[in-house]
Amino acid sequence: MPPSYVKPFVKRGKTDAADAEAICTAVLQPTMRFVPVKSEAQQAVLMQHRTRDFLVRQLTQLANAIRAHLGEFGLVVPKGVHNMGRLVTDAEAADLPAEARMPLDLLVGQFRDTKRRIDAITADLRRAAEADETARRLQTMPGIGPITASVLGATVPDVSAFRSARDLSAWLGLTPKPHSSGGKERLGAISKMGNRYIRRLLSLGAMGVISARKRADPGADWLGRMLAKKPVKVVAIARANRMARAIWAMPRTGEAWRAT
């Protein structure tokens, strides 16, 4: 059971006896939700994803540090990790003080080493996603690549734990947060509950689909109509919500993604 669902049943204090009593009370609730136990293989895949995400954050920190230090010497390139090679090349050709060479070499060496480690983990995840049938089926949906398909297969191996597609979308925090009272329903922003990593990947995938659509003809389908009247970020969340619902349906039916 999620600990946040057991906490309201703790009467007073924090003791083993009080926690045990709260667990016994919570497990008897008819609407209690339970978390399925993951296998060691699934935990290993999730460990790969967490390690990769951690290294990506480190890579961003190193890139920002290198960019900030070299900016003091007038060396500036456009933002993005893909432009770091150009920045390092400009720094090697520039006439920098000797005292700045040593710390720059340390940062650049760590940046390149971290990039190699990320590429190695990414290659392993891609190979695993290509070998898994469910992951290959999920990748037929625009906006879902091997990384997203891999973490979905390890985190949600059995979608039957969710009664409906909306339950999966709500579990990912992609549904509006209600604040209703007195018979009046008020829906606010998305709840942002649940797995933040998967929610971020789905949002990025939705933004990729929207960017590709905006470069071409937006079309007259649901996505094209939404882009014509709503902000891009709002449409991206709505698209991620629809992607989550399709993710629930595809493993149940055994079908690949079909455009509607």
C-alpha positions in Angstrom: 0.0 0.0 0.0 1.2 3.5 -0.6 2.5 5.0 2.7 0.6 8.2 2.1 -2.7 6.2 2.2 -1.8 4.6 5.5 -0.7 7.8 7.2 -4.2 9.2 7.9 -5.0 6.1 10.0 -2.1 6.7 12.4 -3.8 8.0 15.6 -1.0 9.7 17.5 2.8 9.5 17.7 5.2 7.4 15.6 5.7 3.9 17.0 5.8 0.5 15.6 2.5 -0.4 17.3 0.7 2.7 16.0 2.0 2.0 12.5 1.0 -1.7 12.6 -2.5 -0.7 13.8 -2.8 1.9 11.0 -1.8 -0.7 8.4 -4.3 -3.2 9.7 -7.0 -0.5 9.6 -6.0 0.7 6.1 -5.9 -2.8 4.5 -9.6 -3.3 5.5 -10.8 -0.3 3.5 -12.9 -1.3 0.5 -11.4 1.4 -1.7 -7.7 0.9 -0.7 -5.3 0.7 -3.6 -2.3 -1.7 -3.6 1.0 -1.5 -5.4 2.1 -4.7 -7.2 5.5 -6.1 -6.2 8.1 -5.7 -8.9 10.5 -8.5 -9.9 14.3 -8.2 -9.7 14.5 -7.8 -13.4 12.1 -4.9 -13.4 14.0 -3.3 -10.5 17.2 -3.6 -12.4 15.7 -1.8 -15.5 14.4 0.9 -13.2 17.9 1.2 -11.7 19.3 1.8 -15.2 16.7 4.5 -15.8 17.4 6.3 -12.5 21.2 6.1 -13.1 20.8 7.5 -16.6 18.6 10.3 -15.3 21.1 11.1 -12.6 24.0 11.2 -15.1 21.9 13.5 -17.4 21.5 16.0 -14.6 25.2 15.9 -13.9 25.9 16.4 -17.7 23.7 19.5 -17.6 25.5 20.8 -14.6 28.9 20.3 -16.2 27.7 22.0 -19.4 26.4 25.0 -17.5 29.7 25.3 -15.6 31.8 25.1 -18.7 29.6 27.6 -20.5 29.6 30.0 -17.5 33.4 29.9 -17.1 34.2 30.3 -20.8 31.6 33.1 -21.1 33.9 35.2 -18.9 36.5 35.0 -21.6 34.1 36.0 -24.4 33.5 32.4 -25.7 29.8 32.0 -26.2 27.8 29.4 -28.3 24.1 28.7 -28.6 22.5 26.8 -25.7 22.3 23.0 -25.8 24.5 20.1 -24.9 24.9 19.4 -28.7 26.8 22.7 -29.0 29.4 21.8 -26.3 31.8 20.3 -28.8 31.9 23.6 -30.7 32.5 25.5 -27.5 35.4 23.2 -26.4 36.9 23.5 -29.8 36.8 27.3 -29.6 38.3 27.2 -26.1 41.2 25.0 -27.3 42.0 27.4 -30.1 41.7 30.5 -27.9 44.5 32.2 -26.1 43.4 31.4 -22.5 45.6 31.9 -19.5 47.6 28.9 -18.4 45.9 28.9 -15.0 42.5 28.4 -16.7 43.6 25.4 -18.8 43.8 22.9 -15.9 40.3 23.4 -14.5 38.9 23.6 -18.0 40.5 20.2 -18.9 39.1 18.7 -15.7 35.6 19.8 -16.5 35.8 18.8 -20.2 37.2 15.4 -19.3 34.4 14.8 -16.8 31.8 16.0 -19.4 33.1 13.6 -22.0 33.3 10.7 -19.6 29.7 11.3 -18.3 28.5 11.5 -21.9 30.1 8.1 -22.7 28.4 6.6 -19.7 25.0 8.0 -20.7 25.5 6.6 -24.2 26.4 3.2 -22.9 23.3 3.0 -20.6 21.1 4.3 -23.4 22.4 1.7 -25.8 21.5 -1.1 -23.3 18.0 0.3 -22.8 17.5 0.5 -26.6 18.6 -3.1 -27.0 16.3 -4.3 -24.2 13.3 -2.3 -25.7 13.9 -3.9 -29.1 13.8 -7.4 -27.6 10.6 -6.9 -25.7 7.3 -7.3 -27.6 5.3 -4.9 -25.4 8.0 -2.2 -25.8 8.0 -2.6 -29.5 4.3 -2.3 -29.7 4.4 0.9 -27.5 7.0 2.4 -29.8 4.5 2.4 -32.7 2.8 5.4 -31.1 4.2 8.8 -32.1 6.0 10.4 -29.2 7.1 7.1 -27.5 10.7 6.0 -28.1 12.7 3.1 -26.6 13.5 4.9 -23.4 9.8 5.7 -22.6 8.7 2.2 -23.7 11.4 0.6 -21.5 10.4 2.4 -18.3 6.7 1.8 -19.0 7.3 -1.9 -19.4 9.2 -2.0 -16.1 6.9 0.3 -14.1 3.5 -0.8 -15.4 4.0 -4.4 -16.6 0.3 -5.2 -15.9 -2.2 -2.5 -16.7 -5.0 -4.6 -15.3 -4.3 -3.0 -11.9 -6.0 0.1 -13.3 -9.8 -0.2 -13.8 -9.8 2.3 -16.7 -7.6 4.3 -19.0 -8.3 7.4 -16.9 -7.0 5.7 -13.8 -3.6 5.2 -15.4 -3.7 8.9 -16.6 -4.6 10.0 -13.1 -1.9 7.8 -11.5 0.6 9.7 -13.7 -0.7 13.0 -12.6 -2.0 14.1 -16.0 -5.6 14.7 -15.0 -7.0 18.0 -13.6 -7.0 18.4 -9.8 -10.6 18.9 -8.6 -11.5 21.4 -5.9 -15.3 21.1 -5.7 -17.6 22.1 -3.0 -21.3 22.8 -2.6 -22.2 20.9 -5.7 -20.0 23.1 -7.9 -17.2 21.3 -9.7 -14.0 23.2 -10.2 -11.1 21.7 -12.1 -7.7 23.2 -11.8 -4.2 22.3 -13.2 -3.0 18.8 -13.5 -2.3 17.1 -10.1 1.3 16.2 -10.9 0.9 13.1 -8.7 2.5 9.8 -9.3 5.6 9.0 -11.3 7.3 12.2 -12.3 9.9 10.6 -14.6 7.3 8.9 -16.8 5.1 12.1 -16.8 8.1 14.1 -18.0 8.9 11.6 -20.8 5.3 11.6 -22.0 5.3 15.4 -22.0 8.5 15.6 -23.9 7.2 13.1 -26.4 4.0 15.1 -26.9 6.0 18.2 -27.4 8.0 16.4 -30.1 4.8 15.4 -31.9 3.5 18.9 -31.7 6.8 20.4 -33.0 6.8 18.0 -36.0 3.1 18.9 -36.7 3.7 22.6 -36.5 6.6 22.4 -39.0 4.2 20.7 -41.4 0.5 21.1 -42.0 -1.3 21.1 -38.5 -4.2 19.3 -40.1 -7.8 19.2 -39.1 -7.8 16.4 -36.6 -8.0 16.7 -32.8 -4.4 17.9 -32.4 -4.7 20.4 -35.2 -7.9 21.9 -33.8 -6.4 22.1 -30.3 -3.3 23.9 -31.6 -5.5 26.4 -33.3 -7.2 27.6 -30.1 -5.0 26.5 -27.1 -1.4 27.3 -26.0 1.2 24.8 -27.0 2.1 23.6 -23.4 -1.6 23.0 -22.6 -2.0 21.0 -25.8 1.1 19.0 -24.9 -0.3 18.0 -21.6 -3.6 17.0 -23.2 -1.7 15.0 -25.8 0.3 13.3 -23.0 -3.0 12.4 -21.3 -4.3 10.8 -24.5 -1.0 8.9 -24.9 -1.4 7.5 -21.3 -4.9 6.3 -22.2 -3.6 4.6 -25.3 -0.8 3.0 -23.3 -3.5 1.4 -21.1 -5.4 0.1 -24.0 -2.6 -1.3 -26.2 -1.4 -4.1 -23.8 -5.0 -5.2 -23.1 -5.9 -5.5 -26.7 -2.5 -6.7 -28.0 -2.8 -4.2 -30.9 -0.3 -1.6 -32.1 -1.1 2.0 -32.2 -3.7 3.1 -34.7 -4.2 6.7 -35.8 -7.8 8.0 -35.4 
